[in-house]
Amino acid sequence: MPSLFDVSSSKWRAARGEAALSDVHASVVLPKGAWRRFAAFLGPGYMVAVGYMDPGNWATSIAGGSKFGYTLLVVALISNVMAIVLQALCARLAIASGRDLAQACRDAFPRWISLPLWLSAELAIIATDIAEVIGTAIGLNLLFGIPLELGVLITALDVFLILWLQNKGFRWLEAFVITLLGIITLSFGIQIFLADPVWGDVIRGFAPTVEILRNPEMLYLALGILGATVMPHNLYLHSAIVQTRAYGDSLAEKREALRFATWDSTIALMFALLINAAILILAAASFHSNGMTEVAALEDAHQLLGPLLGQGIAPMLFAVALLACGLNSTVTATLAGQAVMEGFLQIRLPPWLRRAITRMIAILPAALVTLYYGSAGTGKLLILTQVILSLQLPFAVVPLVLFTADRKKMGAMAAPRWLMVFAIVIAAIIIALNVKLLWDFATATAG
């Protein structure tokens, strides 16, 4: 019987639902004609965009909007600009070198560096999965009345959905994700219409303010939004799945592929910004404007929307969008987990086993918090997971910037100097904000 680690057994593994991500590289054939080729590239960007609007992002955006109104909209905007640049670098790395970020780290660094980087990436994926477990469980509770404790356990069954989609083909995965994104967009569009925010205040919320740096509580939520927006596992994921397109080996073909992939991710991330901003605007217009500044739990937000907006449909739309986000994030987190493990360790576990291990690790803290602290505890845990993601970011961003600037690795497709300066500034901002957060936490603990 073929070995699970034998590359030549890819067809055998695919038939059993055990295919590695490298087995689907160049599986999407590009048609002739520029517009049709561009259309064939649409998909990976939306898979990545899902990670920028997962249930953890909901918690930070709702908490930020209810407590500080529209002030943190600028953080969502800046975070999205950072994400666009970093995801473009991921596509550049993959297309130019034929390696995803995890593989590039394994190739470039000794094991005493690559193994901690792998652990950091796994921690980020587990933090993401905790947010998905809680978000999906809350969505099931709000829509069907399923107790949170049982909902947390039910989330373990999503592995069967992922297996079915993977067996159907990669484009089916992308279609599933994009369909759920459409449901989320429609749900929030209706809720924003019902909330009727003051659009002048919304526009002013996108203006920078130093208050974010001066207020430790605001900075904590700002870092949560940053961690929920620029997610470490998305950098590994994008650099792996962009290679599913059969773009060719010539420099001209690679340049075209990079252009299409960059447009794909940029359009998708602007779409994600609209969703993230909508969540924060909804919280600011519905809660902060009515003096409710401590709304952080998703269940509380759901219960309050009906009376505040005067429409029974608003809470239902909120729950539907939340469940759609949880299911969507499940697909992308599984793929990111595959990319990280296969890239760093060259271990190809069946997707169902990889998913089961990660989900079991995530279910434990989610179940404990749900049992002992209820919905209030889950809200705080969601925000904490997003801050953890922010703290893990430098361990993915710094190698990405180093690799894409290296002409030995990238050849003629090395990032231009202006882009590298921009990327270095982004990395420096992320590191500085994390240091500031740790300093504030240490000072508060010592005090």
C-alpha positions as CSV (number, residue, x, y, z in Angstrom):
1,M,0.0,0.0,0.0
2,P,1.4,3.5,-0.8
3,S,2.8,5.5,2.0
4,L,1.0,8.6,3.2
5,F,4.3,10.4,2.9
6,D,5.0,9.2,-0.6
7,V,4.5,12.0,-3.2
8,S,3.9,9.5,-5.9
9,S,0.8,8.3,-4.1
10,S,-1.1,11.5,-4.6
11,K,-4.0,10.0,-6.6
12,W,-4.4,7.3,-4.0
13,R,-4.6,9.8,-1.2
14,A,-7.0,12.1,-3.2
15,A,-9.4,9.2,-3.6
16,R,-9.4,8.7,0.2
17,G,-9.7,12.4,0.9
18,E,-6.2,12.5,2.2
19,A,-4.6,14.7,-0.5
20,A,-1.9,17.2,0.5
21,L,-2.1,20.8,-0.7
22,S,0.8,20.2,-3.1
23,D,-1.3,17.6,-4.8
24,V,-3.7,20.3,-6.1
25,H,-1.0,22.7,-7.3
26,A,-1.6,23.7,-10.9
27,S,-5.0,21.9,-10.8
28,V,-7.0,24.9,-12.0
29,V,-6.3,25.3,-15.7
30,L,-6.3,28.9,-17.0
31,P,-8.3,29.5,-20.3
32,K,-7.2,31.8,-23.1
33,G,-8.1,35.5,-23.0
34,A,-7.1,38.0,-20.4
35,W,-10.5,38.4,-18.8
36,R,-11.2,34.7,-18.7
37,R,-7.8,34.1,-17.2
38,F,-8.4,36.8,-14.6
39,A,-11.8,35.2,-13.7
40,A,-10.1,31.9,-13.3
41,F,-7.8,33.5,-10.7
42,L,-10.7,34.7,-8.6
43,G,-11.0,32.5,-5.5
44,P,-7.9,32.3,-3.4
45,G,-8.3,35.9,-2.3
46,Y,-11.8,35.2,-1.0
47,M,-10.6,32.2,0.8
48,V,-8.1,34.4,2.6
49,A,-10.6,37.2,3.1
50,V,-12.7,34.8,5.2
51,G,-10.0,34.9,7.9
52,Y,-10.4,38.6,8.1
53,M,-14.0,38.4,9.3
54,D,-14.1,35.4,11.5
55,P,-16.2,35.3,14.8
56,G,-13.2,36.6,16.8
57,N,-13.3,39.7,14.7
58,W,-16.9,40.1,15.6
59,A,-16.1,40.2,19.3
60,T,-13.4,42.8,19.0
61,S,-15.4,45.0,16.6
62,I,-18.6,44.8,18.7
63,A,-16.6,45.6,21.8
64,G,-14.8,48.5,20.1
65,G,-17.9,49.9,18.5
66,S,-20.0,49.8,21.7
67,K,-17.3,51.3,23.9
68,F,-15.6,53.9,21.7
69,G,-18.2,54.5,18.9
70,Y,-16.7,54.9,15.4
71,T,-13.2,55.8,16.7
72,L,-11.6,52.4,15.9
73,L,-12.8,52.4,12.3
74,V,-9.4,53.9,11.4
75,V,-7.8,50.8,12.9
76,A,-9.9,48.5,10.6
77,L,-8.8,50.6,7.6
78,I,-5.1,50.6,8.5
79,S,-5.2,46.9,9.3
80,N,-6.8,46.2,5.9
81,V,-4.1,48.2,4.1
82,M,-1.5,46.2,5.9
83,A,-3.3,43.0,4.9
84,I,-3.4,43.9,1.2
85,V,0.3,44.6,1.2
86,L,1.2,41.4,3.1
87,Q,-1.1,39.2,1.0
88,A,0.4,40.6,-2.2
89,L,3.8,39.6,-0.9
90,C,2.6,36.1,-0.2
91,A,1.4,35.8,-3.8
92,R,4.7,37.1,-5.0
93,L,6.7,34.6,-2.9
94,A,4.6,31.7,-4.1
95,I,4.6,32.6,-7.8
96,A,8.2,33.6,-8.0
97,S,9.8,30.8,-6.0
98,G,7.2,28.0,-6.2
99,R,7.4,27.7,-2.4
100,D,4.8,28.7,0.2
101,L,5.8,30.6,3.3
102,A,6.1,27.5,5.5
103,Q,8.3,25.7,2.9
104,A,10.4,28.8,2.5
105,C,11.0,29.0,6.2
106,R,12.0,25.4,6.4
107,D,14.4,25.8,3.5
108,A,16.0,29.0,4.8
109,F,16.3,28.5,8.6
110,P,17.9,25.9,10.8
111,R,15.6,23.7,12.8
112,W,16.2,25.7,16.0
113,I,14.5,28.6,14.2
114,S,12.0,26.9,12.0
115,L,10.5,24.7,14.7
116,P,9.6,27.7,17.0
117,L,8.2,29.4,13.9
118,W,6.1,26.3,13.3
119,L,4.9,26.3,16.9
120,S,4.0,30.0,16.6
121,A,1.9,29.3,13.5
122,E,0.2,26.4,15.2
123,L,-0.7,28.6,18.2
124,A,-2.2,31.1,15.8
125,I,-4.3,28.4,14.1
126,I,-5.5,27.1,17.5
127,A,-6.4,30.6,18.6
128,T,-8.3,31.0,15.3
129,D,-10.1,27.7,15.9
130,I,-11.1,28.6,19.4
131,A,-12.8,31.7,17.9
132,E,-14.6,29.5,15.3
133,V,-15.7,27.0,17.9
134,I,-17.2,29.7,20.1
135,G,-18.7,31.7,17.2
136,T,-20.3,28.6,15.6
137,A,-21.7,27.4,18.9
138,I,-23.2,30.8,19.6
139,G,-24.7,30.9,16.1
140,L,-26.3,27.4,16.7
141,N,-27.6,28.6,20.0
142,L,-29.1,31.8,18.7
143,L,-30.7,30.2,15.7
144,F,-31.8,26.8,17.0
145,G,-31.7,27.1,20.8
146,I,-28.9,24.5,21.1
147,P,-27.1,24.9,24.5
148,L,-23.6,26.4,24.2
149,E,-22.0,23.4,25.8
150,L,-23.6,21.0,23.2
151,G,-22.9,23.5,20.4
152,V,-19.2,23.5,21.2
153,L,-19.1,19.7,20.8
154,I,-21.2,19.7,17.6
155,T,-18.6,21.9,16.0
156,A,-16.3,18.9,15.9
157,L,-18.5,17.4,13.2
158,D,-17.6,20.1,10.6
159,V,-14.7,17.8,9.5
160,F,-17.3,15.9,7.4
161,L,-18.3,19.1,5.6
162,I,-14.7,19.9,4.7
163,L,-14.0,16.3,3.6
164,W,-17.0,16.4,1.2
165,L,-15.9,19.7,-0.2
166,Q,-12.3,18.7,-0.7
167,N,-13.4,15.5,-2.5
168,K,-15.5,17.6,-4.9
169,G,-12.5,19.8,-5.9
170,F,-10.8,23.0,-4.9
171,R,-13.2,25.2,-6.9
172,W,-16.1,23.7,-4.9
173,L,-14.4,24.9,-1.7
174,E,-14.0,28.4,-3.2
175,A,-17.6,28.4,-4.4
176,F,-18.8,27.4,-0.9
177,V,-16.8,30.2,0.8
178,I,-18.0,32.9,-1.7
179,T,-21.7,31.8,-1.3
180,L,-21.4,32.2,2.5
181,L,-19.7,35.6,2.0
182,G,-22.7,36.7,0.0
183,I,-25.1,35.7,2.8
184,I,-23.0,37.6,5.4
185,T,-22.9,40.7,3.2
186,L,-26.7,40.7,2.6
187,S,-27.3,40.2,6.4
188,F,-25.2,43.1,7.4
189,G,-26.4,45.3,4.6
190,I,-30.0,45.0,5.9
191,Q,-28.9,45.5,9.5
192,I,-26.9,48.7,8.7
193,F,-30.0,50.0,6.9
194,L,-32.1,49.4,10.0
195,A,-29.5,50.9,12.3
196,D,-29.4,54.1,10.3
197,P,-26.0,55.4,11.5
198,V,-24.9,59.0,11.4
199,W,-22.7,58.9,8.3
200,G,-20.8,62.0,9.1
201,D,-19.6,60.4,12.3
202,V,-18.8,57.2,10.4
203,I,-16.5,59.1,7.9
204,R,-14.8,60.9,10.8
205,G,-14.1,57.5,12.4
206,F,-11.7,56.7,9.6
207,A,-9.5,59.7,10.6
208,P,-6.3,58.8,12.7
209,T,-6.2,59.8,16.4
210,V,-3.4,59.5,19.0
211,E,-6.0,58.7,21.6
212,I,-5.7,55.0,20.5
213,L,-2.1,55.0,21.7
214,R,-2.7,56.9,24.9
215,N,-5.7,54.8,26.1
216,P,-4.5,51.2,27.1
217,E,-8.0,49.8,26.9
218,M,-8.5,51.3,23.4
219,L,-5.1,50.0,22.4
220,Y,-6.0,46.5,23.6
221,L,-9.1,46.5,21.4
222,A,-7.2,48.1,18.5
223,L,-4.6,45.2,18.7
224,G,-7.5,42.8,18.8
225,I,-8.8,44.3,15.6
226,L,-5.3,44.2,14.1
227,G,-4.9,40.5,15.1
228,A,-8.3,39.7,13.8
229,T,-7.6,41.4,10.5
230,V,-4.0,40.6,9.6
231,M,-4.0,37.0,10.7
232,P,-0.8,35.0,10.7
233,H,-2.2,31.8,9.3
234,N,-3.6,33.6,6.3
235,L,0.0,34.4,5.2
236,Y,0.8,30.7,5.1
237,L,-2.5,29.8,3.5
238,H,-2.4,32.4,0.6
239,S,1.1,31.4,-0.4
240,A,0.0,27.8,-0.7
241,I,-3.4,28.0,-2.4
242,V,-2.4,30.6,-5.0
243,Q,-0.3,27.8,-6.5
244,T,-3.5,25.9,-7.4
245,R,-3.5,27.9,-10.7
246,A,-1.6,26.5,-13.6
247,Y,0.0,29.8,-14.6
248,G,3.1,28.5,-16.4
249,D,6.9,28.8,-15.8
250,S,8.0,31.7,-18.0
251,L,8.7,35.1,-16.4
252,A,5.9,36.7,-18.5
253,E,3.4,34.1,-17.3
254,K,4.5,34.5,-13.7
255,R,4.2,38.3,-13.9
256,E,0.7,38.0,-15.3
257,A,-0.2,35.5,-12.5
258,L,1.1,37.9,-9.9
259,R,-0.9,40.7,-11.3
260,F,-4.1,38.6,-11.3
261,A,-3.5,37.2,-7.9
262,T,-2.8,40.6,-6.4
263,W,-6.1,42.0,-7.9
264,D,-7.9,38.9,-6.6
265,S,-6.7,39.4,-3.0
266,T,-7.0,43.2,-3.1
267,I,-10.6,43.1,-4.2
268,A,-11.5,40.4,-1.7
269,L,-9.9,42.2,1.2
270,M,-11.7,45.5,0.3
271,F,-14.8,43.4,0.5
272,A,-13.7,42.1,3.9
273,L,-13.1,45.7,5.1
274,L,-16.8,46.5,4.3
275,I,-17.9,43.6,6.4
276,N,-15.6,44.5,9.3
277,A,-16.5,48.1,9.2
278,A,-20.2,47.1,9.1
279,I,-19.9,45.1,12.3
280,L,-18.2,48.1,14.1
281,I,-20.7,50.6,12.6
282,L,-23.6,48.4,13.7
283,A,-22.3,48.2,17.3
284,A,-21.6,52.0,17.4
285,A,-24.9,53.0,16.0
286,S,-27.0,50.5,18.0
287,F,-25.2,50.3,21.3
288,H,-22.8,53.2,21.8
289,S,-25.3,55.8,20.6
290,N,-27.8,54.4,23.2
291,G,-25.3,54.5,26.1
292,M,-24.5,50.8,26.0
293,T,-20.7,50.8,26.2
294,E,-20.0,47.4,27.7
295,V,-21.4,45.1,25.0
296,A,-18.8,42.5,24.1
297,A,-20.6,39.1,24.2
298,L,-22.2,38.1,20.9
299,E,-25.3,36.8,22.6
300,D,-25.8,40.2,24.3
301,A,-25.5,41.9,20.9
302,H,-28.0,39.5,19.4
303,Q,-30.6,40.1,22.2
304,L,-30.3,43.9,22.1
305,L,-30.5,44.4,18.4
306,G,-34.2,43.6,18.2
307,P,-35.5,46.1,20.8
308,L,-33.0,48.8,19.6
309,L,-33.7,48.5,15.9
310,G,-37.4,47.8,16.3
311,Q,-37.3,44.9,13.9
312,G,-37.5,41.2,14.8
313,I,-35.5,40.3,11.6
314,A,-32.3,42.0,12.8
315,P,-31.4,39.4,15.5
316,M,-32.1,36.5,13.1
317,L,-29.8,38.1,10.4
318,F,-27.1,38.6,13.0
319,A,-27.2,34.9,14.0
320,V,-27.3,33.7,10.3
321,A,-24.3,35.8,9.5
322,L,-22.4,34.6,12.6
323,L,-23.0,30.9,11.7
324,A,-22.0,31.6,8.1
325,C,-18.7,33.2,9.4
326,G,-18.0,30.2,11.7
327,L,-18.5,27.7,8.9
328,N,-16.4,29.7,6.4
329,S,-13.5,30.1,8.8
330,T,-13.6,26.4,9.5
331,V,-12.7,25.7,5.8
332,T,-9.8,28.1,5.6
333,A,-8.3,27.2,9.0
334,T,-8.2,23.6,8.0
335,L,-6.3,24.4,4.8
336,A,-4.0,26.7,6.7
337,G,-3.2,23.9,9.1
338,Q,-2.4,21.6,6.2
339,A,-0.1,24.2,4.7
340,V,1.8,24.9,8.0
341,M,2.3,21.2,8.9
342,E,3.2,20.1,5.4
343,G,5.5,23.1,4.8
344,F,7.4,23.1,8.1
345,L,7.5,19.4,8.9
346,Q,6.8,17.7,5.6
347,I,4.1,15.6,7.4
348,R,1.0,14.9,5.4
349,L,-1.8,14.0,7.7
350,P,-5.2,13.2,6.3
351,P,-7.3,16.4,6.4
352,W,-9.9,14.8,8.7
353,L,-7.2,13.8,11.2
354,R,-5.5,17.2,11.1
355,R,-8.8,18.9,11.6
356,A,-9.8,16.6,14.4
357,I,-6.6,17.2,16.3
358,T,-6.8,21.0,16.0
359,R,-10.5,21.1,16.8
360,M,-10.1,18.9,19.9
361,I,-7.3,21.3,21.2
362,A,-9.6,24.3,20.5
363,I,-12.7,22.7,22.1
364,L,-11.1,22.1,25.5
365,P,-10.6,25.8,26.5
366,A,-13.9,26.8,24.8
367,A,-15.8,24.2,26.7
368,L,-14.2,25.0,30.0
369,V,-14.9,28.7,29.7
370,T,-18.5,28.0,28.5
371,L,-19.2,25.7,31.5
372,Y,-17.7,27.9,34.2
373,Y,-18.2,31.5,32.9
374,G,-21.1,31.3,30.4
375,S,-21.5,33.8,27.6
376,A,-19.6,36.6,29.4
377,G,-16.5,34.4,29.5
378,T,-16.7,33.4,25.9
379,G,-16.8,37.1,24.8
380,K,-13.6,37.8,26.7
381,L,-12.0,34.6,25.4
382,L,-12.8,35.7,21.8
383,I,-11.1,39.0,22.3
384,L,-8.1,37.3,23.9
385,T,-7.6,34.9,20.9
386,Q,-7.4,37.9,18.6
387,V,-4.7,39.6,20.7
388,I,-2.8,36.3,20.7
389,L,-3.0,36.4,16.9
390,S,-1.6,39.9,16.9
391,L,1.3,38.8,19.1
392,Q,2.1,35.9,16.7
393,L,2.1,38.2,13.6
394,P,5.8,39.3,13.6
395,F,6.9,35.6,13.4
396,A,5.2,35.3,10.0
397,V,5.6,38.9,8.7
398,V,9.4,39.2,9.3
399,P,10.3,36.1,7.3
400,L,7.9,37.0,4.5
401,V,9.5,40.5,4.1
402,L,13.0,39.0,4.2
403,F,12.2,36.3,1.6
404,T,10.4,38.6,-0.9
405,A,13.3,41.1,-0.8
406,D,15.9,38.4,-1.5
407,R,16.9,38.4,-5.2
408,K,18.6,35.0,-4.9
409,K,15.2,33.5,-4.0
410,M,13.0,35.7,-6.1
411,G,15.1,36.5,-9.1
412,A,13.6,39.2,-11.4
413,M,10.4,39.1,-9.3
414,A,11.9,40.3,-6.1
415,A,9.8,43.0,-4.5
416,P,10.7,46.6,-5.6
417,R,12.4,48.9,-3.1
418,W,9.3,51.1,-2.4
419,L,7.2,48.0,-1.6
420,M,9.9,46.7,0.7
421,V,10.1,50.0,2.6
422,F,6.3,49.9,3.0
423,A,6.4,46.3,4.2
424,I,9.2,47.1,6.7
425,V,7.2,50.0,8.1
426,I,4.2,47.6,8.5
427,A,6.3,45.1,10.3
428,A,7.8,47.8,12.5
429,I,4.3,49.1,13.4
430,I,3.1,45.6,14.3
431,I,6.1,44.9,16.5
432,A,6.0,48.3,18.2
433,L,2.3,48.0,19.0
434,N,2.8,44.5,20.4
435,V,5.7,45.8,22.6
436,K,3.4,48.6,23.8
437,L,0.7,46.2,24.7
438,L,3.1,43.9,26.6
439,W,4.5,46.9,28.5
440,D,1.0,48.2,29.5
441,F,0.1,44.7,30.6
442,A,3.3,44.3,32.7
443,T,2.8,47.8,34.2
444,A,-0.8,47.1,35.1
445,T,0.2,43.7,36.6
446,A,3.0,45.2,38.7
447,G,0.7,48.0,39.9
